[in-house]
């Protein structure tokens, strides 16, 4: 078992591995791709929300996440463990939408920042005491105005007072150091259950404020003189801010509500998670992320649903990751408690989880808790005692956190290769699809070369203009016809390549969600190709003009002094595109410019033609490959994942080898300390 007092090198290796996992992408709809995306998200959640924060802060409180299916009684259990209603339990399903984290007031600083669950904005309700009136009054003043050094947060500031039964509102104005001003409302809600109403009011008003102003909202006890201000936002006292400065909640951002209660032992935090089988997909995802952030998983199920697939999926996952696990069999009727508990224990034993601590809570009427909706203290005493022992006993606490962290790290040996395998499959599929396009365009290029060599461009209007050219036809008309013919040849070749590639993609399941022609803009291929051919023509004319000018200066040909550049360009284009049909074009060009000049001009013109034909086809091929490029399938993501895992395993092995030496040094230091005490005594 790995010690949590790890060297920075292990944390660095984990951070690199985390970045590699974050960079991995699985966009192609291959078999197993959806599973790989889920595994990637789960792995990131575990690394970000638990493993790396736990290794960096081994002294942090033990976080026990209460998870389970709909109606299992998670919120009631959390409330009963704390001794007051901190999480709302109701009849509507799913009931728990915003997760609630409860900790001792001294431990608040561990959870106020982004150490764990960094993707969730913090919302917290201050601890209630007899100073509620003062806190309420300050909520409309300092909480609204910001106080010295506080940042401005637009929105609502809610303060709470424990006495009475009415609501009051105060407003205050002020501006923080950024120069923003605005009105803030402080609402004190008094009476039994007022805390819940205030927090619900906060969520609604905070969302409206964030949407309307783009800054956020602050809620809480605006007591003058600091305390915990908004995480990333503003507020002059204990409260929460949805601010724009790093970590503040924005419109639509998920939140976790933080509660503090001195009845909970220091070193222990409880988190009431959403239902793992919620009808709302985001709630299910959030529940899974929260469970991944736990030192201890407390799985709650009921006598009626203990054999359901959902809780057993969690149990199997817990066994796979070797996490510290506790199960609670809730709402068990007295008459069949022994029978149900025995059956559940037998199922756990069969699953290899017989060692997991198991607690049974009987089904009780609501009046059993004194009408407060809480379970009697005796009903949860055993579970509370187990949690307290593991939180307060340094050895048990370290062992619980150690086991979960070490289990997750050990699970990477099987999870990372699977992820890397999925990455390799994505890369192979992307290469396969790209290969189909490459093959189609290679055939298109070969077709163009063959048809140009055969003189297919010199047909139709172009051939007619060539015949007329010997009878004083216009050179520009011949060039126009040849340009149009070359454009048509390229367009037909590209269309054929597109059809061939599209047919191959239709037969490949990997391309089910990738559009070849739509993303490529294939409908505009003719226009793009025409532009490139016209550019080739201009370059050809410039080349012909250059050679003609040199021929005039040297009087190389019989008529070099009187030939026009357009004539040379027309003859050159005909010789290059006419094939055997235009043998006389080269002879005429030699007569005009001389044999050596004509030969050199044809060579340079041939290279120019080949360059532009290649450029035209390559451009269209790249357009067809653009959908694959947009999928961002990294070429080396498989190798990077495996390499990061290898580095992590090497650092983990070094740490394991150093453990006996660290323990021996600690033993020696204790022995020396005892000897000094004896000598001094």
C-alpha positions in Angstrom: 0.0 0.0 0.0 1.5 3.3 -1.0 2.1 6.1 1.4 0.3 9.4 0.9 3.5 11.3 1.8 4.7 11.0 -1.8 7.5 12.7 -3.5 6.7 15.4 -6.1 7.8 13.2 -8.9 4.9 10.8 -8.4 2.5 13.8 -8.5 4.2 15.2 -11.6 3.9 11.8 -13.3 0.2 11.7 -12.4 -0.3 15.2 -13.7 1.4 14.4 -17.0 -0.8 11.3 -17.3 -3.9 13.4 -16.6 -3.0 15.8 -19.4 -2.5 12.9 -21.8 -5.9 11.5 -20.9 -7.5 14.9 -21.3 -6.0 15.3 -24.8 -7.3 11.9 -25.9 -10.2 12.0 -28.3 -12.6 9.3 -29.6 -14.8 11.0 -32.2 -15.3 8.2 -34.7 -18.3 6.0 -34.0 -16.4 2.8 -33.6 -17.4 -0.1 -31.4 -16.2 0.8 -28.0 -15.8 4.5 -28.7 -18.7 5.5 -26.4 -17.2 3.3 -23.6 -13.8 4.9 -24.1 -15.3 8.4 -23.9 -17.1 7.4 -20.6 -13.9 5.9 -19.2 -11.9 9.0 -20.2 -14.4 11.2 -18.4 -14.5 9.0 -15.3 -10.7 8.8 -15.2 -10.4 12.6 -15.5 -12.9 13.0 -12.7 -11.0 10.7 -10.4 -7.7 12.2 -11.1 -8.9 15.8 -10.8 -11.4 15.4 -8.1 -9.7 12.9 -5.9 -6.3 11.3 -6.6 -4.1 14.3 -7.3 -5.8 16.5 -4.6 -5.5 13.7 -2.0 -1.8 13.1 -2.8 -1.1 16.8 -2.5 -3.1 17.2 0.7 -2.9 13.9 2.7 -4.0 15.8 5.8 -7.3 16.9 4.3 -10.5 15.7 5.9 -11.9 12.4 4.9 -14.7 12.8 2.3 -17.5 10.3 2.5 -19.9 10.5 -0.5 -23.4 9.2 0.2 -24.6 7.7 -3.1 -27.4 5.5 -4.2 -30.5 5.1 -6.3 -33.7 7.1 -6.4 -35.7 7.0 -3.1 -33.0 5.2 -1.2 -33.1 7.8 1.6 -29.6 9.4 1.1 -30.7 12.9 2.1 -32.5 11.7 5.2 -29.5 9.6 6.1 -27.1 12.7 5.7 -29.5 14.8 7.7 -29.7 12.2 10.5 -26.0 11.8 10.7 -25.6 15.6 11.1 -28.6 16.0 13.4 -30.4 18.6 11.4 -31.8 19.2 7.9 -29.0 20.1 5.7 -30.1 18.4 2.5 -33.7 18.6 1.3 -35.5 15.2 1.0 -38.8 15.2 -0.8 -41.4 13.1 -2.7 -40.4 14.4 -6.1 -37.9 12.3 -8.0 -35.1 12.9 -8.5 -35.0 14.8 -5.3 -31.3 15.7 -4.8 -30.3 18.0 -7.7 -27.7 20.2 -6.1 -25.1 18.1 -4.2 -24.7 19.2 -0.5 -21.4 18.9 1.3 -21.4 19.1 5.1 -18.2 19.6 7.2 -17.0 20.9 10.5 -16.6 24.7 10.5 -12.8 24.3 11.1 -12.6 22.2 7.9 -14.4 24.7 5.6 -11.2 26.0 4.0 -10.5 22.5 2.6 -13.7 22.7 0.5 -14.2 26.4 -0.2 -11.6 26.4 -2.9 -11.1 24.2 -6.0 -9.0 21.5 -4.2 -11.7 18.9 -4.9 -14.6 19.1 -7.4 -13.0 22.1 -9.2 -15.8 22.0 -11.9 -18.5 22.9 -9.3 -19.1 26.5 -8.0 -19.3 26.8 -4.3 -22.5 27.8 -2.5 -22.6 27.8 1.2 -25.0 28.7 4.0 -23.2 29.9 7.2 -23.6 28.2 10.5 -26.5 29.6 12.5 -26.0 31.1 16.0 -27.5 33.7 18.2 -25.8 36.4 16.2 -28.3 36.0 13.4 -29.7 39.5 13.8 -26.3 41.1 13.5 -25.4 38.9 10.6 -28.7 39.8 8.9 -28.2 43.5 9.3 -24.6 43.3 8.0 -25.8 41.3 5.1 -27.4 44.4 3.6 -24.5 46.6 4.2 -21.0 45.1 4.1 -22.2 42.0 2.2 -23.7 44.3 -0.4 -21.0 46.9 -0.6 -18.0 44.6 -0.6 -15.9 46.0 2.3 -12.2 46.6 2.1 -10.5 44.4 -0.4 -13.6 42.6 -1.4 -14.5 42.1 -5.0 -17.8 43.4 -6.4 -20.3 40.7 -7.2 -23.6 41.7 -8.8 -26.7 39.8 -7.6 -28.3 38.9 -4.3 -26.9 38.6 -0.9 -29.0 36.5 1.5 -28.5 36.6 5.2 -30.3 34.3 7.7 -31.7 34.9 11.1 -32.8 32.0 13.3 -35.7 33.6 15.2 -39.1 34.7 14.2 -41.1 33.8 11.2 -41.1 36.5 8.6 -38.9 37.8 5.8 -37.3 41.2 5.5 -35.2 42.8 2.8 -32.5 45.4 2.8 -30.6 46.8 -0.1 -27.1 48.3 -0.2 -25.0 49.9 -2.8 -21.3 49.8 -3.3 -18.4 49.2 -5.6 -15.4 46.9 -5.4 -11.9 47.7 -6.5 -12.8 47.0 -10.1 -15.1 50.0 -10.1 -18.4 48.3 -10.6 -21.5 49.5 -8.8 -24.9 48.0 -8.2 -27.6 47.2 -5.7 -27.7 44.1 -3.7 -30.5 42.6 -1.8 -30.1 40.9 1.6 -32.9 38.6 2.5 -33.3 37.3 6.0 -35.5 34.2 6.3 -36.6 33.4 9.8 -38.3 30.5 11.4 -38.1 26.7 11.2 -36.9 25.5 7.8 -35.9 29.0 6.7 -32.4 28.0 5.8 -33.6 25.7 3.1 -35.9 28.4 1.6 -33.1 30.9 1.7 -30.7 28.6 -0.1 -33.3 27.8 -2.7 -34.0 31.5 -3.2 -30.2 32.0 -3.6 -30.0 29.4 -6.4 -32.8 31.1 -8.4 -31.6 34.6 -7.8 -28.0 33.7 -8.5 -28.8 32.2 -11.8 -30.9 35.3 -12.8 -28.1 37.6 -11.7 -25.4 35.6 -13.6 -27.6 35.6 -16.8 -28.5 39.3 -16.5 -25.2 40.9 -15.5 -22.5 38.4 -16.5 -20.9 38.9 -13.0 -22.8 36.7 -10.6 -24.4 36.7 -7.2 -23.3 36.6 -3.7 -25.3 34.9 -0.9 -24.6 34.4 2.7 -24.1 36.0 6.0 -22.7 39.4 5.2 -21.2 39.9 8.6 -18.8 42.8 8.7 -15.2 41.7 9.0 -14.4 39.0 6.5 -14.9 35.3 7.2 -15.2 33.2 4.1 -16.1 35.3 1.1 -17.2 34.2 -2.3 -15.0 31.6 -4.0 -13.7 33.7 -6.8 -16.3 36.4 -6.3 -17.3 39.0 -3.7 -18.9 39.5 -0.4 -17.9 41.1 2.9 -18.6 38.1 5.0 -19.4 34.4 5.1 -21.3 33.6 2.0 -20.9 32.6 -1.6 -20.3 34.6 -4.7 -20.9 33.8 -8.2 -18.3 36.1 -9.6 -16.4 36.4 -12.8 -13.0 36.1 -11.2 -11.7 32.5 -11.5 -14.0 29.9 -10.1 -17.1 32.0 -9.7 -20.2 30.5 -11.0 -21.6 31.5 -14.4 -25.0 31.0 -15.8 -25.7 27.3 -16.1 -22.7 26.3 -14.0 -23.1 23.4 -11.7 -22.8 24.1 -8.0 -22.2 22.3 -4.7 -23.8 23.7 -1.6 -21.5 23.8 1.4 -22.9 23.5 5.0 -20.9 23.6 8.2 -22.0 22.0 11.5 -20.0 21.6 14.7 -21.9 18.4 15.4 -19.9 16.7 12.7 -16.4 15.7 13.9 -13.4 17.6 12.5 -11.7 15.6 9.8 -14.9 14.2 8.3 -17.1 15.6 5.5 -20.3 14.1 4.1 -21.5 14.7 0.6 -25.1 14.0 -0.5 -24.9 13.1 -4.2 -27.7 13.1 -6.8 -29.4 9.9 -7.7 -27.2 7.5 -9.7 -30.3 6.4 -11.7 -31.8 9.9 -12.1 -33.9 10.5 -15.1 -31.8 13.6 -15.8 -28.6 12.5 -17.6 -26.5 15.3 -16.1 -27.5 14.3 -12.6 -26.4 10.8 -13.3 -23.1 12.0 -14.6 -22.6 14.4 -11.7 -23.4 11.5 -9.2 -20.7 9.4 -10.8 -18.2 12.3 -10.7 -18.9 12.9 -7.0 -18.4 9.2 -6.2 -15.1 9.4 -7.9 -14.1 12.2 -5.5 -14.7 10.1 -2.4 -12.3 8.7 0.2 -15.1 6.5 1.3 -18.1 5.4 -0.8 -21.3 5.0 1.3 -23.7 3.1 -1.0 -27.3 3.4 0.1 -29.9 0.9 -1.1 -33.2 -0.3 0.2 -34.8 -3.5 1.2 -36.9 -3.3 -2.0 -34.1 -2.5 -4.4 -30.9 -4.1 -3.0 -30.7 -6.5 -5.9 -31.1 -3.9 -8.7 -28.5 -3.6 -11.4 -27.6 0.0 -10.6 -26.2 -0.4 -7.1 -24.4 -3.6 -8.1 -22.7 -1.8 -10.9 -21.3 0.6 -8.4 -20.3 -2.2 -6.1 -18.4 -4.0 -8.8 -16.7 -0.7 -9.8 -15.7 -0.2 -6.1 -14.2 -3.7 -6.0 -12.3 -3.1 -9.2 -10.8 0.1 -7.9 -10.3 -1.3 -4.4 -11.9 1.7 -2.8 -12.9 2.0 0.9 -16.6 1.1 0.7 -19.5 1.0 3.1 -23.0 -0.2 2.3 -26.2 0.8 4.0 -29.4 -1.3 3.7 -32.1 1.3 4.3 -35.8 1.1 5.1 -35.8 -2.5 6.1 -39.1 -3.6 7.7 -38.7 -5.0 11.2 -40.6 -8.2 10.4 -38.1 -9.3 7.7 -35.0 -7.4 8.7 -33.0 -10.5 9.6 -34.0 -12.3 6.4 -33.3 -9.3 4.1 -30.0 -8.5 5.8 -28.9 -12.1 5.4 -29.8 -12.2 1.7 -27.9 -9.0 1.1 -24.9 -10.3 3.0 -24.9 -13.5 0.9 -25.0 -11.4 -2.3 -22.0 -9.4 -1.1 -20.1 -12.5 -0.2 -20.7 -14.0 -3.7 -19.4 -10.8 -5.2 -16.2 -10.9 -3.2 -17.4 -8.0 -1.0 -18.1 -9.9 2.2 -15.5 -7.8 4.0 -17.4 -4.5 3.3 -18.9 -2.9 6.4 -22.7 -3.3 6.2 -25.2 -1.3 8.2 -29.0 -1.9 8.4 -31.5 0.9 9.1 -35.0 -0.1 9.9 -38.1 1.3 8.3 -39.5 3.9 10.7 -42.5 6.3 10.7 -41.7 10.0 10.2 -42.8 10.6 13.8 -39.9 8.4 15.0 -37.5 11.3 14.7 -39.6 13.7 16.7 -41.5 15.0 13.7 -38.4 16.5 12.3 -38.0 14.1 9.4 -34.8 12.8 10.9 -34.1 9.2 11.9 -33.5 8.6 15.6 -29.9 8.9 16.6 -29.9 5.2 17.6 -30.8 4.2 14.0 -27.6 5.8 12.6 -25.3 5.4 15.6 -23.4 2.5 14.2 -22.7 4.1 10.9 -21.8 7.5 12.5 -19.5 5.7 14.9 -17.7 4.0 12.0 -17.3 7.2 10.1 -16.1 9.1 13.2 -13.5 6.4 14.0 -12.1 6.5 10.6 -12.0 10.3 10.6 -10.5 10.8 14.0 -8.2 7.9 14.3 -5.0 8.9 12.3 -4.2 5.3 11.4 -7.7 4.4 10.3 -8.1 7.7 8.5 -4.8 7.4 6.6 -5.6 3.7 5.7 -9.0 4.6 4.3 -7.7 7.4 2.1 -4.6 5.5 1.2 -6.5 2.4 0.1 -8.8 4.4 -2.2 -6.0 6.5 -3.7 -3.7 3.4 -4.2 -6.6 1.4 -5.7 -7.3 4.1 -8.3 -3.7 4.3 -9.2 -3.4 0.6 -9.4 -6.5 0.4 -11.7 -4.6 2.5 -14.2 -2.7 -0.5 -15.2 -5.7 -2.0 -16.9 -7.7 1.2 -17.7 -4.9 3.1 -19.5 -4.1 0.2 -22.0 -7.8 -0.1 -22.8 -8.0 3.7 -23.4 -4.8 3.5 -25.5 -6.3 0.6 -27.5 -9.4 2.7 -28.2 -7.1 5.5 -29.2 -5.2 3.2 -31.6 -8.5 2.1 -33.1 -9.5 5.7 -33.7 -6.2 6.4 -35.3 -6.3 3.3 -37.5 -9.9 4.2 -38.6 -8.9 7.8 -39.4 -5.9 6.5 -41.4 -8.2 4.0 -43.2 -10.7 6.7 -44.2 -8.0 9.0 -45.3 -6.4 6.2 -47.3 -9.7 5.8 -49.2 -9.6 9.4 -50.2 -5.9 9.2 -51.0 -6.4 6.2 -53.2 -9.3 7.8 -55.1 -7.3 10.9 -55.8 -4.2 9.0 -56.9 -6.4 7.3 -59.5 -7.8 10.7 -60.4 -4.3 12.1 -60.9 -3.3 9.1 -63.1 -6.5 9.6 -65.2 -5.6 13.2 -65.8 -2.0 12.4 -66.8 -3.2 9.8 -69.2 -5.9 11.9 -70.8 -3.6 14.9 -71.1 -1.0 12.7 -72.8 -3.6 11.3 -75.1 -4.7 14.8 -76.1 -8.3 14.6 -74.7 -8.3 18.3 -73.9 -7.9 19.1 -77.6 -11.4 18.0 -78.5 -14.7 19.7 -79.1 -14.4 23.5 -79.3 -10.7 23.4 -78.6 -10.1 21.1 -81.6 -12.2 23.4 -83.8 -10.3 26.4 -82.8 -7.0 24.6 -83.4 -8.1 23.8 -87.0 -9.1 27.4 -87.5 -5.8 28.6 -86.0 -3.9 27.6 -89.1 -6.4 29.7 -91.1 -5.6 32.9 -89.2 -7.7 31.9 -86.1 -7.4 34.0 -82.9 -4.9 32.8 -80.4 -6.9 34.0 -77.4 -9.9 32.0 -78.5 -7.8 28.8 -78.7 -6.4 29.5 -75.3 -9.9 30.0 -73.9 -11.0 26.7 -75.3 -8.0 24.8 -74.0 -8.5 26.4 -70.5 -12.1 25.3 -70.5 -11.2 21.8 -71.6 -8.6 21.4 -69.0 -11.0 22.6 -66.3 -13.6 20.1 -67.5 -11.1 17.3 -67.4 -10.1 18.1 -63.8 -13.7 18.5 -62.7 -14.7 15.1 -64.1 -11.7 13.5 -62.5 -12.5 15.1 -59.1 -16.1 14.1 -59.3 -15.2 10.5 -60.0 -12.7 10.5 -57.1 -15.4 11.9 -54.8 -17.9 9.2 -55.8 -15.3 6.5 -55.3 -14.2 7.8 -51.9 -17.8 8.4 -50.8 -18.8 4.9 -51.7 -15.8 3.5 -49.7 -16.8 5.7 -46.7 -20.4 4.5 -46.9 -19.2 0.9 -46.4 -17.1 1.8 -43.4 -18.9 2.2 -40.1 -16.2 4.6 -38.8 -17.5 7.2 -41.3 -21.1 7.0 -40.2 -21.1 10.5 -38.7 -18.5 12.1 -41.0 -19.8 13.9 -44.1 -17.3 13.7 -47.0 -18.9 16.0 -49.6 -20.8 18.5 -47.4 -17.9 19.5 -45.3 -15.6 19.6 -48.3 -17.7 22.0 -50.3 -17.6 19.6 -53.3 -20.3 21.6 -55.1 -17.8 24.4 -55.7 -15.1 22.2 -57.1 -15.5 23.3 -60.7 -15.1 27.0 -59.7 -12.0 26.4 -57.7 -10.5 24.3 -60.4 -11.2 26.9 -63.0 -9.4 29.5 -60.9 -6.3 27.3 -60.7 -6.4 26.6 -64.5 -6.6 30.3 -65.2 -3.6 30.9 -63.0 -1.7 28.2 -64.9 -2.7 30.0 -68.2 -1.3 33.3 -66.9 1.9 31.7 -65.9 2.2 30.0 -69.2 1.6 33.3 -71.1 4.3 34.9 -69.0 6.7 32.1 -69.7 5.9 32.3 -73.4 6.4 36.0 -73.4 9.8 35.6 -71.7 11.1 33.1 -74.2 9.7 35.0 -77.2 11.4 38.1 -76.1 14.8 36.3 -75.8 14.2 34.7 -79.2 13.5 38.2 -80.8 16.7 39.4 -79.3 18.7 36.5 -80.8 16.7 36.2 -84.0 16.7 32.4 -83.3 13.7 31.5 -85.6 12.8 32.3 -89.1 10.0 34.7 -88.0 11.1 35.4 -84.4 11.2 39.1 -84.9 7.5 39.2 -85.8 5.9 36.6 -83.6 3.5 37.7 -80.8 3.7 36.2 -77.3 0.0 35.2 -77.5 0.8 33.1 -80.5 3.7 31.4 -78.7 1.5 30.7 -75.7 -1.3 29.2 -77.8 1.1 26.9 -79.6 2.7 25.9 -76.3 -0.6 25.2 -74.7 -1.7 23.1 -77.7 1.5 21.2 -77.7 1.2 20.4 -74.0 -2.5 19.5 -74.0 -3.0 18.1 -77.5 -0.8 15.0 -77.3 -0.6 13.2 -80.6 -3.4 15.3 -82.0 -1.2 18.4 -81.9 2.2 17.3 -83.3 2.3 20.2 -85.6 2.0 22.7 -82.7 5.5 21.9 -81.6 6.8 22.1 -85.1 5.2 25.5 -85.6 6.7 26.7 -82.3 10.2 25.6 -83.4 9.7 27.5 -86.7 8.8 30.6 -84.8 11.4 30.6 -82.0 14.0 28.1 -83.0 14.4 24.5 -82.1 16.4 25.0 -78.9 14.1 27.8 -77.6 11.0 25.8 -78.4 12.4 22.7 -76.7 13.3 24.6 -73.6 9.9 26.3 -73.6 8.1 23.0 -73.8 10.2 21.5 -71.0 9.5 24.5 -68.7 5.8 24.5 -69.8 5.5 20.8 -69.0 6.9 21.3 -65.5 4.5 24.2 -65.0 1.6 22.1 -66.1 2.5 19.2 -63.9 2.8 21.6 -60.9 -0.6 23.1 -61.4 -2.3 19.8 -62.0 -0.9 18.4 -58.8 -1.8 21.6 -56.9 -5.4 21.4 -58.2 -5.9 17.8 -57.2 -4.1 18.1 -53.9 -6.2 21.0 -52.9 -9.4 19.1 -53.5 -8.1 16.0 -51.8 -7.2 18.1 -48.7 -10.7 19.5 -48.7 -12.2 16.0 -48.6 -9.9 15.1 -45.8 -10.8 18.2 -43.8 -13.7 16.4 -41.9 -11.2 14.0 -40.6 -8.8 16.7 -39.6 -11.6 18.5 -37.7 -12.2 15.4 -35.6 -8.8 16.1 -34.0 -7.7 12.4 -33.6 -4.1 12.9 -32.4 -1.7 10.7 -34.3 0.4 9.8 -31.2 -2.2 9.7 -28.5 -1.8 5.9 -28.0 1.9 6.2 -27.6 1.6 9.2 -25.2 -0.9 7.4 -23.0 1.3 4.3 -22.7 4.4 6.4 -22.1 2.8 8.4 -19.3 1.6 5.1 -17.7 5.1 3.7 -17.9 6.6 6.8 -16.2 3.9 6.6 -13.5 4.6 2.9 -12.8 8.3 3.6 -12.6 7.8 6.4 -10.1 5.3 4.3 -8.1 7.8 1.4 -8.0 10.5 3.8 -6.7 8.2 5.1 -4.0 7.3 1.5 -2.9 11.0 0.6 -2.7 11.6 3.7 -0.6 8.8 2.9 1.9 10.8 0.5 4.1 13.7 2.9 4.3 11.3 5.8 5.2 9.8 3.6 7.9 13.2 2.6 9.2 14.3 6.3 9.4 11.2 7.2 11.3 11.8 4.3 13.7 15.5 5.4 14.2 14.4 9.0 14.8 11.9 7.9 17.4 14.6 5.7 19.1 17.1 8.6 19.2 14.4 10.9 20.6 13.7 8.3 23.4 17.4 8.0 24.2 17.7 11.8 24.5 14.7 11.8 26.8 16.3 9.1 29.0 19.6 10.9 29.1 18.1 14.2 30.0 15.9 12.5 32.6 
